[in-house]
Each structure stands twice: as C-alpha cells, then as structure tokens.
Amino acid sequence: MRALSGGRGTAGRRGPGRSPLDALIMLAGVAVVVAAVTPIVSRWLYNQPDQRLVDLEVYREGGLAVLRGASLYDFLTEPPQLLPFTYPPFAALLAVPFTLMSWRAAQWTWTVLIYAALAVAVWYAFRDLIRRTGRWAPLTTGALVAAAAWLDPARDQIRFGQVGMFLLAMCLADCCTRSPRWPRGLLVGLALAIKLVPGVFLVYFLITGRRDAFVNALATAVVATLGAFAVLPHDSAGYWFGALLQGGDRTGSVAGTTNQAINGIVARVIDQGPARTGAWLVLALVVAYAGFGLARRTTCAADALAGDRATGGMGTGRIGTDHCAAADPASGPGAYSLLLAGVTITGLLSVLLSPVGWIHHLVWMIPAIGALVGDGRDTRRCLSGLAFWIFFLFPLPWWGAHLSGTGHPPITRFWGSLERDSFGLAAIVAVVLLGTWLTNRVTRRTGREDPSQRQVEVGTLAT
C-alpha cells in the first residue's frame, strides 16, 4: 500500500500483508459511518409506512408492472402519495430484481446501496485528501462519508429512496478515472438510459474533446433504449412520445419549494404563462452558455496542467483521450481538482437547467466541496469547502418557505423568498466559483508563495 510522507508527496511501501493496526483503522472507518448514518436510517426507515422511501416504491411498482404486463405510465402508487412512474422504460427493467424481495428487504438493500454509492462518490471527490493520509485513509474516508451523509440533499436521497446517488457515482467514475477498465462513456450512457438529466455529459464530452467517450455514451444509451423498446414496445412508445412530453404535469409542482432549478426559481416569482416560459428559457440559455464555457475552461486547464507535467512543461500531452492524464496522481492534485471541478460544474448544470431539479439532485455539491478542498493544503480552499458544507447541512429552502408565507412582515417575506431559492442560488455560485476562482487559483504561477498554501506536513499520518 502506497502512502504519502511529508509535504513533497514521496511514496514509501510497507511490507506485504496488513497489520492489526490497519484492520483497526478499517473498522474505525466503518464504525464512524455506521454511527453517523444510524439516526438518518432510523428516522426514514422506521417512520410511517406510507412515508418510507416513496420513490423506491415507484421504481418497484414499475418493475411489478413489467412482470404483470401492465402499462408503466398509467399506474399511481398507493395513497397518500399517488406517484406516477416518470422514468424511461429501461429503468423499470432494472427495478425488476427489487420486486422479487419483500418490501422491507428492498428498503434495506436500497439504503445500503445508496451508502455504497456515496462512498464511491466521496472517494472520487476527496481522492487526493484521502491519499495524503496514508494508512489512515480508511478512517479519513469514513469521516468524509459521514460528513457527506448529513448534507440535506444526501439525507433526502435516503428519505425518498432516490436514484441520484447512483447517477452521481457513475458519472464521477466515468469522467474521473485515470484509465477505466470499461470504455469511457459507458457509465454515463447507462445513467442517461436510466434518467435523462445525465445527458448534459454528452455536451461535456464534446466540448472538452472527449469524442470517444461521447460516442461510447451515446451508443450505450441508444442500445439500452432500443433494448427496452424490444422488451416493452408499447411502454417505450408511450414514454418517448407521450409521458416525456408531459414534463412537470407528471413530476410534480414546478413552483414547489423543492424545485431548486432555474425554472422553479422563476416559477415562484412569475405566474404561469408566456412571460414565465420566456424568462426561464432566456435565463437557462445564459446559464447553459456560461456554465458549459466554465466547464470547458476548467477541464482544459486540467488537461494542460497534466500535459505540462507529463511532458516536462512542453504542453504537448494528448488531451481528451481514453487515458485521462489529469486523473493520474502523477499529474498532481491541482490537475485533478480542476478535472473534478469541470465534471462537477456539468453535474450542477444538470440540476439547474432541468425543468425540475429537486433538492435531492444537489448531491453534486459533494464533489463541488471536494474540488474546492483538493488535497487540503490550501487554507482558503478548505474554508470555502467548509462554508458550502455548513450551508447545505440545513433545510434552508423550507425555512424560507415558512418565512415567505402570509402572516409575516413584507421584509421578512422578501428574505424568506430568497432563502427559499437558496440551494439553487448556491449551486450557481458554486459553478462560478469552481470555474473562475478555483481555476485561477490552481493555475496561477507566481514566484511568491501564498501564505495560505504552505506545505503542511502529514508524515505522522503515513508510514
């Protein structure tokens, strides 16, 4: 096992096999996670039966409809939820295994899988910080998973039994693995076949020169969709030419507090009509143009840093190939932070640009915090990441919804309205911060050392 010693990142090796201390560290990491998530799991898996993992119930009912030969897009779940199936037919096929177990077993299995996906996402988001701690990496990972689990969007993933954590882990693994064992783009394509919002990564692959990944992702999504057409032709036609076009009518109230997309923010200000639609389209186009531009700028800066490191500063390394040099630890934490930032900006755009971007979709703030923190050597970056973590710990939009209601003074309702949109606005701030401040800070080359970037020795944490 490799470990980093000191501030220069030199590597050393321990002998073969694990010591008893390594096993204890691993157990401590697991114990930290279990202790942290137990209150969350206890609350949402032991509350009223009709409030437990209601979105998992939708997936499971979709799988049951497949087995029964019933229509996917005509059923509603049991009262009081009455939720329809809103996903592509391919997602219903994947849900079939959960119909073969009891409802209670399905809940526990899904919850464990969500936290497994969270652990994967945390590894990619905080890779360099975790690697810095050497043999203590399992404990570091456990602490970071515990901290991420308490973010409001992550708690909502458990509350509703959502699929967003899986999509997050799949997209991060596809985009941030140095040399994947699978064709790069495969996981994004599968995510796109399950839910449409990861389609923004097709744009990301194109604008950053990752054309092979674009082709792989598109081909995977098409093959999965055509496979679903072959198995469920009626439902597939009904989705792509019917249910999909109904949009917000099936997914819920566009103006509801939980919709933190640009469309939701506009809908809470402007009444339904052409003016609202026009305002949304204009703002969405502006955010899309600026956001994708920042994602490209950040990712190209990462590729350039990796190319310079790999070629001795000549800048002639290949960019956008299946081997991602920016994800290579040898390219340094700066290149990986910018790569992660570019991917995260794209993920946040999937929430902001969607007609409905629920609070639980904002699990993309986990890699946003990770990109800001990097390897933990830059104090200002760590403080900015900490600020976002604290901000997303609390259900601020719901507090704002209460304050913006009738019975409060006008000034209170005004600030309540802003707080109601706070997660969406914070996501926009994160996009700008990652694409400008972080990129400039990492790529800046000056002869004067920044006091906040002193090389912190962590040799005591590694052997």
Stockholm file with secondary structure:
# STOCKHOLM 1.0

chainA/1-463         MRALSGGRGTAGRRGPGRSPLDALIMLAGVAVVVAAVTPIVSRWLYNQPDQRLVDLEVYREGGLAVLRGASLYDFLTEPPQLLPFTYPPFAALLAVPFTLMSWRAAQWTWTVLIYAALAVAVWYAFRDLIRRTGRWAPLTTGALVAAAAWLDPARDQIRFGQVGMFLLAMCLADCCTRSPRWPRGLLVGLALAIKLVPGVFLVYFLITGRRDAFVNALATAVVATLGAFAVLPHDSAGYWFGALLQGGDRTGSVAGTTNQAINGIVARVIDQGPARTGAWLVLALVVAYAGFGLARRTTCAADALAGDRATGGMGTGRIGTDHCAAADPASGPGAYSLLLAGVTITGLLSVLLSPVGWIHHLVWMIPAIGALVGDGRDTRRCLSGLAFWIFFLFPLPWWGAHLSGTGHPPITRFWGSLERDSFGLAAIVAVVLLGTWLTNRVTRRTGREDPSQRQVEVGTLAT
#=GR chainA/1-463 SS CEEEETTTTEEEECCSSCCHHHHHHHHHHHHHHHHHHHHHHHHHHSSCGGGSSHHHHHHHHHHHHHHHTCCTTTCCCSTTTCCCCCSCHHHHHHHGGGGGSCHHHHHHHHHHHHHHHHHHHHHHHTHHHHHHTGGGHHHHHHHHHHHHHTSHHHHHHHHHTCSHHHHHHHHHHHHHCSSCSSCTTHHHHHHHHHCSGGGHHHHHHHHTTCHHHHHHHHHHHHHHHHHHHHHCHHHHHHIIIIIHHHTHHHHCCTTSTTBCSHHHHHHTTSCSSHHHHHHHHHHHHHHHHHHHHHHHHHHHHHHHHHHHHHTTTCCCCCCSSSSCGGGSGGGCHHHHHHHHHHHHHHHHHHHHSSSCCBGGGGGGHHHHHHHHHTTSCCHHHHHHHHHHHHHTTSCHHHHHHHHTSTTSCHHHHHHHHHHHTHHHHHHHHHHHIIIIIIHHHHHCCCSSCCGGGCCCCCGGGCC
#=GC SS_cons         CEEEETTTTEEEECCSSCCHHHHHHHHHHHHHHHHHHHHHHHHHHSSCGGGSSHHHHHHHHHHHHHHHTCCTTTCCCSTTTCCCCCSCHHHHHHHGGGGGSCHHHHHHHHHHHHHHHHHHHHHHHTHHHHHHTGGGHHHHHHHHHHHHHTSHHHHHHHHHTCSHHHHHHHHHHHHHCSSCSSCTTHHHHHHHHHCSGGGHHHHHHHHTTCHHHHHHHHHHHHHHHHHHHHHCHHHHHHIIIIIHHHTHHHHCCTTSTTBCSHHHHHHTTSCSSHHHHHHHHHHHHHHHHHHHHHHHHHHHHHHHHHHHHHTTTCCCCCCSSSSCGGGSGGGCHHHHHHHHHHHHHHHHHHHHSSSCCBGGGGGGHHHHHHHHHTTSCCHHHHHHHHHHHHHTTSCHHHHHHHHTSTTSCHHHHHHHHHHHTHHHHHHHHHHHIIIIIIHHHHHCCCSSCCGGGCCCCCGGGCC
//
